[in-house]
Amino acid sequence: MNEQHPNLNYEFYFLFQVEFDSANEHWQEPPSLPTDFAKENLNSIKVDKDKRLFRYAPPPSETGTLPPLDEWEKHMQQGWAQILACYTDAFQQITDTHTFEKPSYFKKKTGFFQPLEAFMGVAVLIMDETIEAHQISLSTTDGKVTFKPSTQKTPSEKILLNVTEPVGIIDTMKVPATLEEFEPEHRPATTLDSWQIQLDTTQPPFLTSMQPGETYPNPVFAVYGLAHGELPDEAADWPHQLQAFLCSGKAAVFARVLPRLIMQKWQFKRLDIAARQ
């Protein structure tokens, strides 16, 4: 844990299609995958019937401290590995019970519907009293990119959401919790702005250029910051109350907000790269 930011926390939100059409055929996730489920650090819910959201919260250390932000790549890999394991287990159940059948979610060229084919993107959500000092960097095929809060936009331009609802024993929040998207800064500079995230369980995530064509998933990557203000005097665990209210469970605020942000970015980037061809 960073001693300068004792309330810093972060999570990952992975969005998948539940079903889609490709190559004149219809594919869907295995029905053995539960509609909603929760594991130790991983939750999953259906969104709008045709999307699936996975929320992965990095586990605290043995002493209870939250992981530092500079370990985010490792925890994204761990979350990705757990998601793949969920799909693997679901497919194994289908294989065990349909030995002689070939349902619609089997794909002729590979045998199975692959999770990566339905992957729309992932968002990192960074939560703290203030977010101005936080940033994350990762590699691209053209160099490095750093995501950080905008210093050029006005608050009205960059704030995506204000949260003012009372939480727990708190009657009123000292300041509204605000959500904003971090902006990328490339080194060296590039005019390319259509990137897709590449995830692997054995190596850190990186960005590469999107590929034109409907057959390419082109999953997007985004970073969002939630600034929830100073600690109220009435409750020592205020940040955790608020973060639980916003992020935990099926009715959580960000279970509804972040999937739509990812979907909008995914749709826009795909249209943008198609228009450039």
C-alpha positions in Angstrom: 0.0 0.0 0.0 1.2 3.5 -0.8 1.5 5.4 2.6 0.7 8.7 0.8 -2.6 7.2 -0.5 -3.9 4.9 2.3 -7.4 4.7 0.7 -6.2 3.9 -2.8 -8.0 0.9 -4.4 -8.5 -0.4 -7.9 -10.6 -3.0 -9.7 -11.0 -4.4 -13.2 -14.1 -4.7 -15.3 -14.1 -7.1 -18.3 -17.0 -7.1 -20.7 -18.0 -9.9 -23.1 -20.7 -10.6 -25.6 -23.1 -13.4 -24.5 -24.0 -14.1 -28.1 -23.1 -12.8 -31.6 -23.3 -13.6 -35.3 -20.1 -14.3 -37.3 -19.4 -16.1 -40.6 -23.2 -16.6 -41.2 -23.5 -18.5 -37.9 -24.8 -17.7 -34.5 -22.6 -18.3 -31.4 -23.4 -18.1 -27.7 -21.7 -18.7 -24.4 -22.2 -22.1 -22.9 -25.5 -22.4 -21.0 -23.6 -24.0 -18.1 -22.1 -20.6 -17.2 -24.4 -19.2 -14.5 -26.3 -16.0 -15.2 -24.8 -14.4 -12.0 -22.1 -15.7 -9.7 -19.6 -14.6 -7.2 -16.2 -16.1 -6.3 -13.6 -14.9 -3.8 -12.3 -12.0 -5.9 -14.4 -12.4 -9.1 -18.1 -11.5 -9.7 -20.1 -11.9 -12.9 -23.5 -10.6 -14.0 -25.5 -10.4 -17.2 -25.9 -6.9 -18.7 -28.8 -6.1 -21.1 -29.3 -9.9 -21.6 -26.6 -10.0 -24.3 -23.5 -8.9 -22.4 -21.5 -10.4 -19.5 -19.6 -8.3 -17.0 -16.8 -9.7 -14.9 -15.5 -7.6 -12.0 -12.2 -8.6 -10.5 -11.0 -7.0 -7.2 -7.3 -7.7 -6.4 -7.0 -9.5 -3.1 -5.3 -7.7 -0.1 -2.1 -8.9 1.3 -1.8 -11.2 4.3 -1.6 -8.1 6.5 -4.8 -6.7 5.0 -3.2 -3.9 3.0 -4.4 -3.2 -0.5 -2.0 -3.8 -3.5 -0.1 -0.8 -4.8 -1.1 0.6 -8.1 2.2 -0.3 -9.7 1.2 -4.0 -9.5 -1.9 -3.5 -11.6 -0.6 -5.5 -14.6 0.0 -8.6 -12.4 -3.5 -8.4 -11.0 -5.1 -7.9 -14.4 -3.3 -11.1 -15.6 -4.7 -12.9 -12.5 -8.2 -11.7 -13.2 -7.9 -12.7 -16.8 -6.7 -16.2 -15.8 -9.7 -16.6 -13.5 -12.1 -15.5 -16.2 -10.7 -18.0 -18.7 -10.9 -20.7 -16.0 -14.7 -20.0 -15.7 -15.2 -20.5 -19.4 -13.0 -23.6 -19.4 -15.0 -25.2 -16.6 -18.3 -24.3 -18.3 -17.2 -25.9 -21.6 -16.0 -29.0 -19.7 -19.5 -29.4 -18.2 -20.9 -29.3 -21.8 -18.3 -31.8 -23.0 -19.0 -34.2 -20.2 -22.8 -34.1 -20.7 -22.9 -33.8 -24.5 -20.3 -36.4 -25.6 -22.1 -37.3 -28.8 -23.8 -33.9 -29.6 -22.5 -30.8 -31.2 -24.6 -27.8 -29.9 -24.7 -24.4 -31.5 -22.0 -22.9 -29.3 -19.4 -25.3 -30.7 -17.4 -23.7 -33.5 -16.4 -25.8 -36.5 -13.0 -24.4 -37.1 -11.7 -24.7 -33.5 -14.2 -27.0 -31.7 -15.1 -24.4 -29.0 -16.5 -20.9 -28.8 -13.4 -19.0 -27.6 -13.8 -16.3 -24.9 -11.4 -13.9 -26.7 -13.8 -13.9 -29.7 -16.5 -12.3 -27.5 -14.2 -10.0 -25.5 -15.2 -6.4 -25.9 -12.8 -4.7 -23.6 -11.6 -4.0 -20.0 -11.6 -1.0 -17.8 -9.4 -0.2 -14.8 -11.2 1.7 -12.1 -8.9 3.6 -9.7 -10.5 4.9 -6.5 -9.1 7.3 -4.0 -9.9 10.6 -2.2 -8.4 12.4 -5.2 -7.0 10.9 -8.4 -4.8 13.7 -9.8 -1.6 12.0 -8.6 -2.4 8.5 -10.1 -1.5 7.1 -13.5 -0.7 3.8 -15.1 1.6 2.9 -18.0 1.8 0.0 -20.4 3.6 -1.0 -23.5 2.3 -0.7 -27.1 3.7 -2.0 -30.4 4.9 1.6 -30.9 6.4 2.5 -27.5 4.8 3.3 -24.2 1.5 4.9 -23.2 0.6 6.5 -19.9 -3.0 7.1 -18.8 -3.5 10.0 -16.4 -6.3 12.5 -15.5 -6.8 15.3 -17.9 -5.2 18.7 -17.1 -6.7 20.5 -20.1 -10.4 19.8 -19.7 -12.7 21.7 -17.4 -14.6 19.7 -14.7 -17.8 20.0 -16.7 -16.0 18.5 -19.7 -14.3 15.6 -18.0 -16.6 14.5 -15.2 -18.8 11.6 -16.4 -20.8 11.0 -13.3 -21.5 12.6 -10.0 -22.6 10.5 -7.0 -24.3 12.2 -4.1 -26.4 9.5 -2.6 -25.8 8.9 1.2 -24.0 5.7 2.0 -24.3 3.6 5.2 -24.4 5.8 8.3 -23.3 8.9 6.4 -26.2 11.3 6.0 -24.5 13.6 3.6 -21.3 13.4 1.6 -18.7 16.1 2.1 -18.2 16.4 -1.7 -19.8 14.4 -4.5 -17.9 11.4 -5.7 -16.9 12.0 -9.3 -16.0 9.7 -12.2 -13.7 10.7 -15.1 -11.8 8.9 -17.8 -8.0 9.0 -17.9 -6.4 10.2 -21.1 -3.5 8.5 -22.9 -0.2 10.1 -23.5 2.0 8.2 -25.9 5.8 8.2 -26.0 6.9 8.5 -28.7 3.9 10.6 -29.9 1.6 8.9 -32.4 -1.5 9.9 -34.5 -3.0 6.4 -34.1 -5.8 6.4 -31.6 -7.5 3.0 -32.3 -5.8 0.5 -29.9 -6.9 -2.9 -28.7 -5.8 -4.6 -25.5 -3.9 -7.9 -25.7 -4.2 -10.1 -22.6 -2.2 -13.2 -21.8 -1.9 -15.2 -18.5 1.9 -15.5 -19.0 2.9 -11.9 -19.9 1.9 -8.3 -19.1 -0.9 -6.7 -21.1 0.0 -4.5 -24.0 -1.8 -2.4 -26.7 -1.6 -3.0 -30.4 -3.4 -1.4 -33.3 -7.0 -2.5 -34.2 -7.6 -4.7 -37.2 -10.3 -3.7 -39.7 -13.1 -6.2 -40.2 -16.1 -7.5 -38.3 -14.3 -10.8 -37.6 -11.8 -9.2 -35.3 -12.9 -8.6 -31.7 -10.7 -5.5 -31.2 -11.2 -5.3 -27.4 -10.8 -1.8 -26.0 -8.9 -0.6 -23.0 -9.8 2.3 -20.7 -8.9 3.8 -17.3 -11.3 5.6 -15.1 -10.8 7.4 -11.8 -13.3 7.7 -9.0 -12.5 10.6 -6.6 -14.6 10.2 -3.5 -13.4 13.0 -1.3 -11.9 13.2 2.2 -12.7 11.0 5.1 -15.8 12.1 7.0 -15.3 12.4 10.7 -18.4 10.2 11.4 -16.9 6.9 9.9 -13.3 5.7 9.7 -14.2 3.2 7.0 -15.9 5.7 4.7 -13.9 4.9 1.5 -14.7 1.2 1.9 -18.4 2.0 2.5 -18.6 4.1 -0.6 -16.5 1.8 -2.8 -18.7 -1.2 -1.7 -21.9 0.8 -2.5 -20.6 1.8 -6.0 -18.9 -1.4 -7.0 -20.1 -4.5 -5.2 -23.0 -6.6 -6.1 -25.5 -6.8 -9.0 -27.1 -3.4 -8.1 -23.9 -1.6 -7.8 -23.7 1.8 -9.6 -20.7 0.8 -11.7 -22.2 -2.5 -12.7 -24.5 -0.3 -14.8 -22.2 2.6 -15.7 -18.9 0.9 -16.8 -20.4 -1.6 -19.2 -22.0 1.2 -21.1 -18.8 3.2 -21.3 -16.9 0.1 -22.6 -19.7 -0.6 -25.1 -19.7 3.0 -26.4 -15.9 3.0 -26.8 -15.9 -0.4 -28.5 -18.6 0.6 -30.9 -17.0 4.0 -31.7 -13.6 2.6 -32.3 -14.8 -0.2 -34.6 -16.8 2.4 -36.6 -13.8 4.7 -36.7 -11.4 2.2 -38.0 -13.9 0.9 -40.6 -14.4 4.5 -41.8 -10.7 5.0 -42.3 -10.4 2.0 -44.7 
